[in-house]
């Protein structure tokens, strides 16, 4: 298995997807918009969750197979922290939000929550009980109905995109960070500590109907990461 080729190929695809997400989120030159319409926010979040999961698996492969990986040559995407070759990725957002720190990319999958309770559903109507001639209809509270053009706080979403861009700019550094994390976990005897960065079951963001490029990338990287974690792989 040519692990270097697999890493380079999938990193190039993820770089393109992150640039697309930045454009969808209206992050011109890395600047964070304050809000986004609900429909655009939801579209970005659906792709971003799968992209983050794919990047985690790419880092697992790099940590297990190739530790010292040079950053890509001449990569600069919307000021996403993926600087030119030889520059150190910034921990702060570019553009008009230079004081906003970019969080480190999460190296482990979120814990899957198990519950046998039925899923909660928001009511689609509001009861407006009235007595004709005696009372007026109860006014609908503000924010009860959700509309596609409602403005949603976009800053947490944009920080996740910036974090992905910075991690893709230096996969080798992320791989070494994961290796150090795994060493600390291996030294810990507590049974409650999860040893593997990949959780059991389908990866976060996996969709049964693959209607976007990231779905195929996530499926391929999940299989490669599981093979890299196998003690008998080569």
C-alpha positions as a Markdown table, in Angstrom:
| # | Residue | x | y | z |
|---|---|---|---|---|
| 1 | Unk | 0.0 | 0.0 | 0.0 |
| 2 | Unk | 1.4 | 3.4 | -1.0 |
| 3 | Unk | 0.5 | 5.4 | 2.0 |
| 4 | Unk | 2.2 | 8.6 | 0.8 |
| 5 | Unk | 0.2 | 8.6 | -2.4 |
| 6 | Unk | -3.1 | 8.0 | -0.5 |
| 7 | Unk | -2.3 | 10.8 | 1.9 |
| 8 | Unk | -1.4 | 13.3 | -0.9 |
| 9 | Unk | -4.4 | 12.4 | -3.0 |
| 10 | Unk | -7.0 | 12.7 | -0.2 |
| 11 | Unk | -5.4 | 15.8 | 1.2 |
| 12 | Unk | -5.7 | 17.5 | -2.2 |
| 13 | Unk | -9.4 | 16.6 | -2.3 |
| 14 | Unk | -10.0 | 17.9 | 1.2 |
| 15 | Unk | -8.2 | 21.1 | 0.5 |
| 16 | Unk | -10.6 | 21.7 | -2.4 |
| 17 | Unk | -13.6 | 20.9 | -0.3 |
| 18 | Unk | -12.5 | 23.2 | 2.5 |
| 19 | Unk | -12.0 | 26.0 | -0.1 |
| 20 | Unk | -15.6 | 25.3 | -1.3 |
| 21 | Unk | -17.0 | 25.4 | 2.2 |
| 22 | Unk | -15.2 | 28.8 | 2.8 |
| 23 | Unk | -16.8 | 30.1 | -0.3 |
| 24 | Unk | -20.2 | 28.8 | 0.8 |
| 25 | Unk | -19.8 | 30.5 | 4.2 |
| 26 | Unk | -18.8 | 33.8 | 2.5 |
| 27 | Unk | -15.4 | 33.8 | 4.1 |
| 28 | Unk | -13.7 | 36.2 | 1.7 |
| 29 | Unk | -9.9 | 36.2 | 2.6 |
| 30 | Unk | -10.7 | 34.2 | 5.8 |
| 31 | Unk | -12.9 | 36.9 | 7.3 |
| 32 | Unk | -15.8 | 35.5 | 9.4 |
| 33 | Unk | -19.3 | 36.7 | 8.6 |
| 34 | Unk | -21.3 | 37.3 | 11.8 |
| 35 | Unk | -24.4 | 35.4 | 10.5 |
| 36 | Unk | -25.6 | 33.2 | 7.7 |
| 37 | Unk | -29.1 | 32.3 | 6.5 |
| 38 | Unk | -30.3 | 29.1 | 8.0 |
| 39 | Unk | -30.4 | 27.2 | 4.7 |
| 40 | Unk | -26.8 | 28.1 | 3.9 |
| 41 | Unk | -25.7 | 27.4 | 7.5 |
| 42 | Unk | -27.3 | 23.9 | 7.3 |
| 43 | Unk | -25.8 | 23.2 | 3.9 |
| 44 | Unk | -22.3 | 24.0 | 5.1 |
| 45 | Unk | -22.7 | 22.1 | 8.4 |
| 46 | Unk | -23.8 | 18.9 | 6.6 |
| 47 | Unk | -20.7 | 18.8 | 4.4 |
| 48 | Unk | -18.3 | 20.1 | 7.2 |
| 49 | Unk | -19.2 | 17.3 | 9.6 |
| 50 | Unk | -18.2 | 14.6 | 7.1 |
| 51 | Unk | -15.1 | 16.5 | 6.0 |
| 52 | Unk | -13.9 | 16.8 | 9.6 |
| 53 | Unk | -14.4 | 13.1 | 10.1 |
| 54 | Unk | -12.5 | 12.4 | 6.9 |
| 55 | Unk | -9.6 | 14.6 | 8.0 |
| 56 | Unk | -9.4 | 12.8 | 11.3 |
| 57 | Unk | -8.9 | 9.6 | 9.5 |
| 58 | Unk | -6.3 | 11.1 | 7.2 |
| 59 | Unk | -4.4 | 12.2 | 10.3 |
| 60 | Unk | -4.6 | 8.7 | 11.8 |
| 61 | Unk | -3.1 | 7.3 | 8.6 |
| 62 | Unk | -0.3 | 9.9 | 8.7 |
| 63 | Unk | 0.4 | 9.3 | 12.4 |
| 64 | Unk | 0.6 | 5.5 | 11.9 |
| 65 | Unk | 2.6 | 5.5 | 8.7 |
| 66 | Unk | 4.4 | 8.8 | 7.9 |
| 67 | Unk | 5.2 | 11.2 | 10.7 |
| 68 | Unk | 7.2 | 13.8 | 8.9 |
| 69 | Unk | 5.1 | 15.1 | 6.0 |
| 70 | Unk | 6.0 | 18.4 | 4.3 |
| 71 | Unk | 3.2 | 21.0 | 3.9 |
| 72 | Unk | 1.7 | 21.3 | 0.3 |
| 73 | Unk | 3.6 | 23.6 | -2.0 |
| 74 | Unk | 2.1 | 27.0 | -2.5 |
| 75 | Unk | -1.2 | 26.4 | -0.8 |
| 76 | Unk | -3.2 | 29.5 | 0.1 |
| 77 | Unk | -7.0 | 29.2 | 0.4 |
| 78 | Unk | -9.0 | 32.2 | 1.4 |
| 79 | Unk | -6.6 | 32.9 | 4.3 |
| 80 | Unk | -7.6 | 29.7 | 6.0 |
| 81 | Unk | -4.3 | 29.3 | 7.9 |
| 82 | Unk | -2.8 | 27.2 | 5.1 |
| 83 | Unk | 0.1 | 29.6 | 4.3 |
| 84 | Unk | 2.7 | 29.4 | 1.6 |
| 85 | Unk | 5.4 | 26.8 | 1.9 |
| 86 | Unk | 7.8 | 27.6 | 4.8 |
| 87 | Unk | 5.4 | 29.7 | 6.7 |
| 88 | Unk | 3.9 | 28.7 | 10.1 |
| 89 | Unk | 0.1 | 28.3 | 10.1 |
| 90 | Unk | -1.4 | 31.0 | 12.2 |
| 91 | Unk | -3.6 | 30.3 | 15.2 |
| 92 | Unk | -5.7 | 33.3 | 14.5 |
| 93 | Unk | -8.3 | 33.9 | 11.9 |
| 94 | Unk | -7.4 | 36.0 | 9.0 |
| 95 | Unk | -9.3 | 39.0 | 7.5 |
| 96 | Unk | -11.5 | 41.1 | 9.7 |
| 97 | Unk | -11.4 | 38.7 | 12.7 |
| 98 | Unk | -7.7 | 38.7 | 13.4 |
| 99 | Unk | -8.3 | 38.6 | 17.2 |
| 100 | Unk | -10.4 | 35.5 | 17.0 |
| 101 | Unk | -8.4 | 32.4 | 18.0 |
| 102 | Unk | -8.6 | 29.4 | 15.7 |
| 103 | Unk | -9.2 | 26.3 | 17.9 |
| 104 | Unk | -7.0 | 23.2 | 17.4 |
| 105 | Unk | -8.5 | 20.6 | 15.2 |
| 106 | Unk | -10.2 | 17.8 | 17.3 |
| 107 | Unk | -8.2 | 14.6 | 16.7 |
| 108 | Unk | -10.8 | 12.1 | 18.1 |
| 109 | Unk | -14.3 | 11.4 | 17.0 |
| 110 | Unk | -17.0 | 12.7 | 19.3 |
| 111 | Unk | -18.5 | 10.1 | 21.7 |
| 112 | Unk | -21.6 | 8.5 | 20.3 |
| 113 | Unk | -24.6 | 8.9 | 22.5 |
| 114 | Unk | -26.9 | 6.0 | 22.9 |
| 115 | Unk | -30.5 | 6.5 | 24.0 |
| 116 | Unk | -33.7 | 4.4 | 23.6 |
| 117 | Unk | -35.9 | 7.3 | 24.2 |
| 118 | Unk | -37.9 | 8.4 | 21.1 |
| 119 | Unk | -36.5 | 11.5 | 19.3 |
| 120 | Unk | -37.9 | 14.8 | 20.5 |
| 121 | Unk | -39.8 | 16.6 | 17.8 |
| 122 | Unk | -40.7 | 20.3 | 17.8 |
| 123 | Unk | -44.3 | 21.1 | 17.3 |
| 124 | Unk | -45.1 | 22.4 | 13.9 |
| 125 | Unk | -48.0 | 24.5 | 15.1 |
| 126 | Unk | -48.8 | 26.9 | 18.0 |
| 127 | Unk | -52.1 | 26.5 | 19.9 |
| 128 | Unk | -54.0 | 29.8 | 19.8 |
| 129 | Unk | -57.0 | 29.0 | 22.0 |
| 130 | Unk | -59.6 | 31.8 | 22.2 |
| 131 | Unk | -63.1 | 32.3 | 23.3 |
| 132 | Unk | -65.1 | 34.2 | 20.7 |
| 133 | Unk | -66.1 | 37.6 | 22.0 |
| 134 | Unk | -64.2 | 37.2 | 25.3 |
| 135 | Unk | -60.5 | 36.9 | 24.4 |
| 136 | Unk | -58.1 | 37.5 | 21.6 |
| 137 | Unk | -56.0 | 34.8 | 20.0 |
| 138 | Unk | -52.8 | 34.2 | 21.8 |
| 139 | Unk | -49.9 | 35.8 | 19.8 |
| 140 | Unk | -47.3 | 33.4 | 18.4 |
| 141 | Unk | -44.0 | 33.8 | 20.3 |
| 142 | Unk | -41.1 | 35.3 | 18.4 |
| 143 | Unk | -38.8 | 32.6 | 17.0 |
| 144 | Unk | -41.5 | 29.8 | 17.3 |
| 145 | Unk | -41.3 | 29.1 | 13.5 |
| 146 | Unk | -38.0 | 28.5 | 11.7 |
| 147 | Unk | -37.6 | 29.9 | 8.3 |
| 148 | Unk | -34.9 | 29.2 | 5.7 |
| 149 | Unk | -33.8 | 32.9 | 5.7 |
| 150 | Unk | -33.4 | 33.2 | 9.5 |
| 151 | Unk | -30.0 | 34.5 | 10.4 |
| 152 | Unk | -27.9 | 32.1 | 12.4 |
| 153 | Unk | -24.6 | 32.8 | 14.2 |
| 154 | Unk | -21.9 | 31.7 | 11.8 |
| 155 | Unk | -18.8 | 32.2 | 13.9 |
| 156 | Unk | -18.5 | 28.7 | 15.4 |
| 157 | Unk | -19.0 | 27.2 | 12.0 |
| 158 | Unk | -16.4 | 29.4 | 10.4 |
| 159 | Unk | -13.9 | 28.6 | 13.2 |
| 160 | Unk | -14.3 | 24.9 | 12.4 |
| 161 | Unk | -13.5 | 25.6 | 8.7 |
| 162 | Unk | -10.5 | 27.7 | 9.7 |
| 163 | Unk | -9.3 | 24.9 | 12.0 |
| 164 | Unk | -9.6 | 22.3 | 9.2 |
| 165 | Unk | -7.7 | 24.6 | 6.8 |
| 166 | Unk | -4.8 | 25.0 | 9.3 |
| 167 | Unk | -4.7 | 21.3 | 10.0 |
| 168 | Unk | -4.5 | 20.5 | 6.3 |
| 169 | Unk | -1.7 | 23.0 | 5.9 |
| 170 | Unk | 0.6 | 20.8 | 8.1 |
| 171 | Unk | -0.6 | 17.2 | 8.3 |
| 172 | Unk | 2.7 | 16.2 | 9.7 |
| 173 | Unk | 2.3 | 18.4 | 12.8 |
| 174 | Unk | -1.2 | 17.1 | 13.4 |
| 175 | Unk | 0.1 | 13.5 | 13.0 |
| 176 | Unk | 2.8 | 14.2 | 15.6 |
| 177 | Unk | 0.2 | 15.8 | 17.9 |
| 178 | Unk | -2.0 | 12.6 | 17.6 |
| 179 | Unk | 1.0 | 10.4 | 18.3 |
| 180 | Unk | 1.8 | 12.3 | 21.5 |
| 181 | Unk | -1.9 | 12.1 | 22.5 |
| 182 | Unk | -1.9 | 8.3 | 21.9 |
| 183 | Unk | 1.3 | 7.9 | 23.9 |
| 184 | Unk | -0.3 | 9.7 | 26.9 |
| 185 | Unk | -3.4 | 7.5 | 26.6 |
| 186 | Unk | -1.3 | 4.3 | 26.4 |
| 187 | Unk | 0.4 | 5.4 | 29.7 |
| 188 | Unk | -3.0 | 5.9 | 31.3 |
| 189 | Unk | -4.3 | 2.8 | 33.1 |
| 190 | Unk | -7.9 | 4.2 | 33.5 |
| 191 | Unk | -10.4 | 2.0 | 31.7 |
| 192 | Unk | -12.6 | 5.0 | 31.0 |
| 193 | Unk | -10.0 | 6.5 | 28.6 |
| 194 | Unk | -10.8 | 5.7 | 25.0 |
| 195 | Unk | -7.6 | 4.4 | 23.3 |
| 196 | Unk | -8.6 | 4.7 | 19.7 |
| 197 | Unk | -9.2 | 8.1 | 18.0 |
| 198 | Unk | -11.8 | 6.5 | 15.8 |
| 199 | Unk | -15.0 | 5.5 | 17.5 |
| 200 | Unk | -16.8 | 2.2 | 17.0 |
| 201 | Unk | -19.4 | 2.0 | 14.2 |
| 202 | Unk | -20.0 | 4.3 | 11.2 |
| 203 | Unk | -17.9 | 7.5 | 11.1 |
| 204 | Unk | -19.6 | 10.8 | 12.1 |
| 205 | Unk | -21.2 | 12.5 | 9.1 |
| 206 | Unk | -21.7 | 9.2 | 7.2 |
| 207 | Unk | -24.8 | 9.2 | 5.0 |
| 208 | Unk | -26.3 | 6.2 | 3.4 |
| 209 | Unk | -27.1 | 8.1 | 0.3 |
| 210 | Unk | -23.8 | 9.4 | -1.1 |
| 211 | Unk | -24.7 | 12.6 | -2.9 |
| 212 | Unk | -21.5 | 14.6 | -2.4 |
| 213 | Unk | -17.8 | 14.0 | -3.1 |
| 214 | Unk | -17.0 | 14.1 | 0.6 |
| 215 | Unk | -19.2 | 10.9 | 1.2 |
| 216 | Unk | -16.9 | 8.9 | -1.1 |
| 217 | Unk | -13.8 | 10.4 | 0.4 |
| 218 | Unk | -15.0 | 9.6 | 4.0 |
| 219 | Unk | -15.8 | 6.0 | 3.0 |
| 220 | Unk | -12.3 | 5.5 | 1.5 |
| 221 | Unk | -10.4 | 7.1 | 4.3 |
| 222 | Unk | -12.4 | 5.2 | 7.0 |
| 223 | Unk | -11.4 | 1.9 | 5.4 |
| 224 | Unk | -7.7 | 3.1 | 5.1 |
| 225 | Unk | -7.6 | 4.3 | 8.7 |
| 226 | Unk | -9.0 | 1.0 | 10.0 |
| 227 | Unk | -6.3 | -0.8 | 8.0 |
| 228 | Unk | -3.6 | 1.6 | 9.3 |
| 229 | Unk | -4.8 | 0.9 | 12.9 |
| 230 | Unk | -4.6 | -2.9 | 12.3 |
| 231 | Unk | -1.5 | -4.4 | 13.9 |
| 232 | Unk | -1.1 | -6.8 | 10.9 |
| 233 | Unk | -1.2 | -4.1 | 8.2 |
| 234 | Unk | 1.8 | -3.2 | 6.2 |
